[in-house]
Amino acid sequence: MQLKLLLPSQIFAEKADVMRIVAETREGSFGLLPQRLDCVAALTPGILTYETPEEGEVYVAVDEGILVKVGREVLVSVRNAIGGTDLGQLRAAVEQEFLHLDEREQNIRSVLAKLESGFIRRFQEALKP
């Protein structure tokens, strides 16, 4: 398979002859082999594993994103990725970097929703005769 790992601003990795890929979704981990039917999956923050004849098994910590398999081409588009060899450090990076970011985003969205509702309320009061 041909694997391309995309970030918003760059190509993180582009690998040929990938023998297998393991990714994490909300339903759990799943694997891709070259013969698997085409598919699309929403990825959660976790560890993406792929294997090539030259490098062996490679681990990449990824943020949420999407995986698309069409034929022998697999595109993985995520918000952020961290490469490394120590699986424990990568798992810690996922917990620190990506999962806390989701909590911060939820807090920011909550604050923005309050600001928007306050603005709308004040706008409506200003329109009253």
C-alpha positions in Angstrom: 0.0 0.0 0.0 1.0 3.6 -0.4 0.6 5.6 2.8 0.5 9.4 2.9 0.2 11.0 6.4 -1.1 14.6 5.9 -1.0 17.6 8.4 -2.8 20.9 7.7 0.4 22.5 6.6 2.6 19.7 5.3 3.1 16.1 4.4 4.3 14.4 7.6 5.2 11.1 5.9 4.9 9.4 2.6 5.7 5.6 2.5 5.6 3.0 -0.2 5.2 -0.7 0.2 3.4 -0.5 3.5 2.4 -4.1 4.5 -0.1 -3.2 7.2 -1.6 -0.2 9.1 -3.3 -0.2 12.5 -5.3 2.9 13.5 -7.6 3.9 16.4 -11.3 5.0 16.1 -14.0 5.5 18.7 -15.0 1.9 18.2 -11.5 0.6 18.9 -8.4 -0.3 16.8 -8.6 -1.7 13.4 -6.1 -3.0 10.8 -5.7 -2.5 7.1 -4.1 -5.0 4.8 -3.5 -4.4 1.1 -6.5 -6.6 0.1 -9.0 -4.8 2.4 -12.0 -3.2 0.6 -12.0 0.6 0.3 -13.1 2.4 3.5 -13.2 5.6 5.4 -12.7 6.0 9.2 -12.8 8.8 11.7 -9.7 8.6 13.8 -9.4 9.6 17.5 -6.2 10.7 19.2 -4.0 7.7 19.5 -1.1 5.6 18.0 -1.0 4.9 14.3 1.2 1.9 13.4 2.4 0.9 10.0 4.9 -1.6 8.8 7.3 -1.5 5.9 10.0 -4.1 4.8 12.7 -1.4 5.2 11.7 0.2 8.6 9.8 -2.6 10.2 7.0 -1.4 12.6 6.8 2.4 12.9 4.6 4.2 15.5 3.2 7.7 15.1 1.1 9.6 17.7 -1.8 11.2 15.8 -4.5 13.7 16.7 -8.0 13.2 15.5 -8.5 13.1 11.8 -9.7 10.8 9.0 -8.4 7.8 7.1 -9.4 7.0 3.6 -8.4 3.8 1.7 -8.9 3.7 -2.0 -7.3 0.8 -3.8 -3.7 0.5 -2.6 -3.6 4.2 -1.5 -4.2 5.2 2.1 -4.5 8.8 3.0 -4.5 9.8 6.7 -5.3 13.5 7.4 -4.8 14.6 11.0 -4.4 17.9 12.8 -1.1 16.9 14.4 1.4 14.0 14.5 4.5 13.1 16.5 6.9 10.4 15.4 9.1 8.4 17.7 10.4 5.0 18.6 9.3 4.8 22.3 5.7 3.6 22.4 5.3 4.7 26.0 6.5 8.3 25.2 4.2 8.5 22.2 1.2 7.3 24.3 2.1 10.0 26.9 2.3 12.6 24.1 -1.2 11.6 22.9 -2.6 12.1 26.4 -0.7 15.4 27.1 -0.9 17.1 23.7 -4.0 15.9 21.9 -6.5 14.9 24.6 -6.0 18.0 26.7 -6.3 20.1 23.5 -9.8 18.7 23.1 -10.7 19.8 26.6 -9.4 23.3 25.9 -11.3 23.4 22.6 -14.5 22.4 24.5 -13.9 25.2 27.0 -13.2 27.7 24.3 -16.4 26.7 22.4 -18.4 27.0 25.6 -17.1 30.5 26.2 -17.7 31.5 22.6 -21.3 30.2 22.8 -21.9 32.3 25.9 -20.5 35.4 24.2 -22.6 34.8 21.1 -25.8 34.3 23.2 -25.0 37.4 25.2 -24.5 39.4 22.1 -27.7 38.2 20.5 -29.6 38.9 23.8 -28.2 42.5 23.9 -28.9 43.0 20.2 -32.5 42.0 20.6 -32.9 44.3 23.6 -31.5 47.2 21.6 -34.0 46.6 18.9 -37.0 46.7 21.3 -38.9 50.0 21.0 
